[in-house]
């Protein structure tokens, strides 16, 4: 790729968060895509995470496909040579060895002693976080900042799944299931963060994604957060860049309590709103996922797919709070990483 082609590709990918952003990088970089799939019976829950890691000075560089069995908590880290990774320019179409990943589906061909994972899944009704020329996705104007430690994208808040996977010796039918897709890229994961996600509510099409982290910024750091709640076709956004504020954030042995308020657009009108999240932790027997540090992919992330999140959204209408939604999200992904005191 010539320098001009590289520049054009990098500019295009600002408005294409799903695409590979690593062209031109040779060290000190990672990129990973997170696919969550739950079958129609809700008995089978998996996270499948393909990606690439370019170590400092090029040491330990490789590609990978990581898996998490949400029912058992068992994780597997399938390592591939760096040369086994390929990506289309300015489009989301990546390959890691014999495995292929796009926003519309995945093809898996992992046949190893520690795990067998073979088959194809297709995704219908993909619902990406909106992208505009002023706001290229969930990070809004931070997407234009060239020195962020970690960037984030939400490729589908909710969609249906069809297809079948052979997992070890069992054929699992995912037809009628639901899925979610996001990604991260940059130098390394933050030093501290909390993340939660669920799109299994009593009402189909409702989805929550929420994260708060320590964000390095111009020699200092601040607590930044981004929350998106999709309900009745409206995406309610609470974030540092929207003017929202955190009123309460606590982590106990069994719960994460998070309350925030800020301006949202409701029924076409800008109004003040409050969002309350109570995540119920269930991490017993869960293995650690690998996450990127600057020198290596280390097992440092405690994540489960068995949490539950109680969500309450109220919006002020004519000076009084009106409850827009109250319900519990099942099969929630919940991560807590790093020194949480830096963000609590």
JOVEN-V880916 format. One record per backbone hydrogen bond with DSSP energy under -0.5 kcal/mol. CO is the residue of the C=O (numbers start at 1). NH is the residue of the N-H. E is the energy in kcal/mol with one decimal. If there is no record, write none. Layout:
co->CO nh->NH e->E
co->CO nh->NH e->E
//
This chain:
co->2 nh->6 e->-2.8
co->3 nh->7 e->-2.2
co->4 nh->8 e->-2.4
co->5 nh->9 e->-2.6
co->6 nh->10 e->-2.5
co->7 nh->11 e->-2.1
co->8 nh->12 e->-2.4
co->9 nh->13 e->-2.2
co->10 nh->14 e->-0.7
co->11 nh->14 e->-0.8
co->11 nh->15 e->-0.6
co->12 nh->15 e->-1.2
co->13 nh->16 e->-1.0
co->16 nh->19 e->-1.4
co->22 nh->25 e->-2.3
co->29 nh->54 e->-3.6
co->30 nh->186 e->-2.2
co->31 nh->52 e->-2.4
co->32 nh->184 e->-2.3
co->33 nh->35 e->-0.6
co->33 nh->50 e->-0.6
co->34 nh->36 e->-0.6
co->34 nh->182 e->-1.9
co->35 nh->48 e->-2.9
co->36 nh->180 e->-1.7
co->37 nh->46 e->-2.7
co->38 nh->178 e->-2.0
co->39 nh->42 e->-1.2
co->43 nh->45 e->-0.5
co->44 nh->39 e->-2.2
co->45 nh->70 e->-3.1
co->45 nh->71 e->-0.6
co->46 nh->37 e->-2.8
co->47 nh->68 e->-2.3
co->48 nh->35 e->-2.5
co->48 nh->50 e->-0.5
co->49 nh->66 e->-2.8
co->50 nh->33 e->-2.4
co->51 nh->64 e->-2.2
co->52 nh->31 e->-2.0
co->53 nh->55 e->-0.6
co->53 nh->62 e->-2.4
co->54 nh->28 e->-0.7
co->54 nh->29 e->-2.1
co->55 nh->28 e->-0.5
co->55 nh->58 e->-2.3
co->56 nh->59 e->-1.7
co->58 nh->61 e->-0.9
co->62 nh->53 e->-3.1
co->63 nh->80 e->-3.1
co->64 nh->51 e->-2.2
co->65 nh->78 e->-2.4
co->66 nh->49 e->-3.5
co->67 nh->76 e->-2.1
co->68 nh->47 e->-2.0
co->68 nh->70 e->-0.9
co->69 nh->73 e->-3.1
co->73 nh->287 e->-2.9
co->74 nh->69 e->-2.8
co->76 nh->67 e->-2.7
co->76 nh->78 e->-0.6
co->77 nh->79 e->-0.8
co->78 nh->65 e->-2.1
co->80 nh->63 e->-2.2
co->81 nh->84 e->-1.3
co->82 nh->85 e->-1.8
co->84 nh->97 e->-2.3
co->86 nh->95 e->-2.6
co->88 nh->20 e->-0.5
co->88 nh->91 e->-0.9
co->91 nh->20 e->-0.7
co->91 nh->93 e->-1.2
co->92 nh->103 e->-0.6
co->93 nh->88 e->-1.8
co->94 nh->101 e->-2.6
co->95 nh->86 e->-2.0
co->96 nh->99 e->-1.8
co->99 nh->96 e->-2.4
co->100 nh->107 e->-2.8
co->101 nh->94 e->-2.2
co->102 nh->105 e->-0.8
co->104 nh->123 e->-2.7
co->105 nh->102 e->-2.4
co->106 nh->121 e->-2.4
co->107 nh->100 e->-2.3
co->108 nh->119 e->-2.3
co->109 nh->111 e->-0.6
co->110 nh->117 e->-3.4
co->115 nh->112 e->-2.7
co->116 nh->168 e->-3.7
co->117 nh->110 e->-2.7
co->118 nh->166 e->-3.6
co->119 nh->108 e->-3.0
co->120 nh->164 e->-1.2
co->121 nh->106 e->-1.9
co->122 nh->162 e->-2.1
co->124 nh->160 e->-2.5
co->126 nh->128 e->-0.5
co->127 nh->157 e->-3.7
co->130 nh->137 e->-0.5
co->135 nh->132 e->-2.4
co->135 nh->137 e->-2.2
co->137 nh->140 e->-1.8
co->139 nh->142 e->-1.9
co->140 nh->143 e->-1.8
co->141 nh->144 e->-1.7
co->142 nh->145 e->-1.0
co->145 nh->148 e->-0.7
co->149 nh->187 e->-2.3
co->149 nh->188 e->-1.4
co->151 nh->185 e->-1.7
co->153 nh->155 e->-0.6
co->153 nh->183 e->-2.3
co->154 nh->129 e->-1.9
co->156 nh->181 e->-2.1
co->159 nh->179 e->-2.3
co->160 nh->124 e->-2.0
co->161 nh->176 e->-2.0
co->161 nh->177 e->-0.9
co->162 nh->122 e->-3.0
co->163 nh->174 e->-2.6
co->163 nh->175 e->-0.5
co->164 nh->120 e->-1.0
co->165 nh->167 e->-0.8
co->165 nh->172 e->-3.5
co->166 nh->118 e->-2.1
co->166 nh->168 e->-0.6
co->167 nh->169 e->-0.6
co->167 nh->170 e->-2.1
co->170 nh->167 e->-2.9
co->170 nh->172 e->-0.6
co->171 nh->173 e->-0.5
co->172 nh->165 e->-2.3
co->172 nh->174 e->-0.6
co->174 nh->177 e->-2.3
co->177 nh->161 e->-2.1
co->178 nh->38 e->-2.2
co->179 nh->159 e->-1.0
co->180 nh->36 e->-2.9
co->181 nh->155 e->-1.3
co->181 nh->156 e->-2.0
co->182 nh->34 e->-3.5
co->183 nh->153 e->-2.2
co->184 nh->32 e->-2.7
co->185 nh->151 e->-3.7
co->186 nh->30 e->-2.4
co->191 nh->339 e->-1.1
co->192 nh->214 e->-2.0
co->193 nh->337 e->-2.7
co->194 nh->212 e->-2.3
co->195 nh->335 e->-2.9
co->196 nh->210 e->-2.5
co->197 nh->333 e->-2.8
co->198 nh->208 e->-2.8
co->200 nh->330 e->-3.1
co->202 nh->204 e->-0.6
co->203 nh->206 e->-1.3
co->207 nh->230 e->-2.9
co->208 nh->198 e->-2.0
co->209 nh->228 e->-2.9
co->210 nh->196 e->-2.6
co->211 nh->226 e->-2.4
co->212 nh->194 e->-2.4
co->213 nh->215 e->-0.6
co->213 nh->224 e->-2.3
co->214 nh->216 e->-0.6
co->215 nh->222 e->-2.0
co->217 nh->220 e->-1.9
co->220 nh->217 e->-3.1
co->222 nh->215 e->-3.4
co->222 nh->224 e->-0.8
co->224 nh->213 e->-2.7
co->225 nh->240 e->-2.1
co->226 nh->211 e->-2.2
co->227 nh->238 e->-2.5
co->228 nh->209 e->-2.3
co->229 nh->231 e->-0.6
co->229 nh->236 e->-2.9
co->230 nh->207 e->-1.9
co->231 nh->234 e->-2.1
co->234 nh->231 e->-2.7
co->234 nh->236 e->-0.8
co->235 nh->237 e->-0.5
co->236 nh->229 e->-2.5
co->238 nh->227 e->-2.4
co->239 nh->242 e->-1.0
co->239 nh->243 e->-0.6
co->239 nh->244 e->-1.7
co->240 nh->243 e->-0.9
co->245 nh->247 e->-0.6
co->245 nh->261 e->-2.1
co->248 nh->259 e->-2.7
co->250 nh->257 e->-2.6
co->254 nh->281 e->-2.5
co->255 nh->252 e->-3.2
co->256 nh->258 e->-0.5
co->256 nh->279 e->-2.7
co->257 nh->250 e->-2.6
co->258 nh->277 e->-3.2
co->259 nh->247 e->-2.3
co->259 nh->248 e->-1.8
co->260 nh->275 e->-2.4
co->261 nh->245 e->-2.7
co->262 nh->273 e->-2.1
co->264 nh->266 e->-0.7
co->264 nh->271 e->-3.0
co->266 nh->269 e->-1.8
co->269 nh->266 e->-3.3
co->269 nh->271 e->-0.5
co->271 nh->264 e->-3.1
co->272 nh->316 e->-2.9
co->273 nh->262 e->-2.1
co->274 nh->314 e->-2.4
co->275 nh->260 e->-2.2
co->276 nh->312 e->-2.0
co->277 nh->258 e->-2.8
co->278 nh->310 e->-2.7
co->279 nh->256 e->-2.1
co->279 nh->281 e->-0.7
co->280 nh->308 e->-1.2
co->283 nh->286 e->-1.8
co->287 nh->303 e->-0.6
co->289 nh->300 e->-1.6
co->289 nh->301 e->-1.9
co->291 nh->298 e->-2.2
co->292 nh->189 e->-2.2
co->294 nh->56 e->-0.8
co->296 nh->293 e->-2.6
co->296 nh->298 e->-0.8
co->298 nh->291 e->-2.7
co->298 nh->300 e->-1.2
co->300 nh->302 e->-0.6
co->301 nh->289 e->-2.9
co->301 nh->303 e->-0.8
co->302 nh->336 e->-1.1
co->304 nh->334 e->-1.7
co->307 nh->332 e->-2.6
co->308 nh->280 e->-3.5
co->309 nh->311 e->-0.6
co->309 nh->329 e->-3.3
co->310 nh->278 e->-1.9
co->311 nh->327 e->-2.2
co->312 nh->276 e->-2.6
co->313 nh->324 e->-2.5
co->313 nh->325 e->-1.7
co->314 nh->274 e->-2.7
co->315 nh->317 e->-0.6
co->315 nh->322 e->-2.7
co->317 nh->320 e->-1.3
co->320 nh->317 e->-3.0
co->322 nh->315 e->-2.6
co->322 nh->324 e->-0.6
co->325 nh->313 e->-2.7
co->327 nh->311 e->-3.2
co->329 nh->309 e->-2.1
co->332 nh->307 e->-1.6
co->333 nh->197 e->-2.1
co->334 nh->304 e->-1.4
co->335 nh->195 e->-2.4
co->336 nh->302 e->-0.9
co->337 nh->193 e->-2.3
co->338 nh->340 e->-1.2
co->339 nh->342 e->-1.9
co->340 nh->343 e->-2.1
co->340 nh->344 e->-1.6
//
